Every structure is written in structure tokens, then in C-alpha cells.
Amino acid sequence: MKRAHKEAIVPMPGPIRQIGYVVADIEEQVREWLELGIGPWYVLRGVEQTGIYRDSACTVSLSIAFAQSGEVQLEVVQQENDAPSIYSDFAGGFHQLAWWAEDFEAALARVRRPVVWSADSVTRYAFFESDGGPAPYLELSEYTERAAGLARMVRDAAERWNGADPVRSL
């Protein structure tokens, strides 16, 4: 819902690191990206995440795929259950712009928006509505050593990719 007067938002920390999409068929979406020459893709299937969506607890089952294009990571998400969530309540397509923060708590405290979805899985993250801004949602993710390792692996694989082994399981 767009408000009559937009609330100010503090600049997010650093550059956009990830562009996310929500899809009904992750395999089809990955195939379409591969046709554009973007790959390889790393896919996690059956990931359970428990979080808070619009002030209610929920558990979602997801398939998530990651690839890299230049300096930006691409994420494709397919929700596999019917729990109300930031993914199932979205029509599909371009979903979020994401920023990564080493000091997650400090970055979270600076954002002047209510959190719509948050989870504390392997990496903590929070989503905010953009109020008609450049994306439906803005995401802030904690940039831990583990997150940095995954990002480095995906980026390095994209830089060396010769078209072989286009879809890889994590």
C-alpha cells in the first residue's frame, strides 16, 4: 500500500549486492537465465526458514538459486508450501534489492521502516516495503564469514564459467 506521504529512509549500507526474484518454477527461471549466458547457478532445495511475517510467526519451505552477473548476485526463490509469507503473498517476478551489512544490528537500527519479514536462519535478514520505490521490497542481510564465502564462491564460479555444469546443488 502506498502512503500519501513517504517516510524518509536512511541510505542502505553500501552498494546493491543482490537482485531477487520470486517465481513459481525455479527450474524454468534458471533455464531462462542460462539462455542469457548467466551462470552457473547454485541451488538449495527444501530449505526451511522460520521467521516473522507481518507480526506473525511462519515457516516456509523454499528452493533458492544463486548466480552472479558482474558485481551483482542474482537470487531466485520458489516457495514450496502455502504458508503466508513475503514470497507466497507476492504475484511473482522482480521482488527485492538487497544490501549486505557486516554490522547487521547497527544497519537495521538506521532503517526507518517497519520490518515486514525477518528470519534468523544461517544468515539474519530483514525485508522492508519500499513504498513505491525502486523495488517492491528492500532487503538487509547480515554479511557473515559464511555469507561472504558463499558470495565469493558464486562470484568466482561465474568469472571462470565456460558453460559446463550450469546447475550445481548446494
Phi, psi and omega in degrees: 000129180274131180273154179297322179236118181290137174284142176293147176234135177291141178307140179288160186283110174077197183282163172296129182255336186211145172242127185245147179231144172250131186224160176274334184222099185295323180297316179297316182296317178298318178302318180296320177294320179299322178298336177273357180089013179264122180174181357285166179252136175254125187240132171249130180243148176065035180279122175264129176231131177251132182203193179244121178242116181048049176073011177236139178290143176206158175235127180245149173249127188229153159249135184227134178235143181233141171212175182232142172225106185063233181270359186249131175275141174255140178231134176238128184236133172236121175279135185255356174235179185255020179297139174299130181199175177295341179268311184289334180272013181246140184293337180115157181104206181303124189243312186208156165255139184234143175241151179246136182230127175292320176259081185301313183299316180294317179295318179298319181294333181279339181283126184262053180220150174290142177284128180269321182215132175218148179215152177235077180262236175292323178231136177283142176208160179218143177247146178229144172289146183267357179059045179081014180284208188287348180211157176302320181226154172246137182240139173241122181241145176285128182262087180269176175301320180294317178296319179296321178296317177296315180299317180296318180298314181295315180295313181297321179296320180295321180295328183262356190294132179245014180098346180280152176050062188289334180234123185237136180275144173252000000 
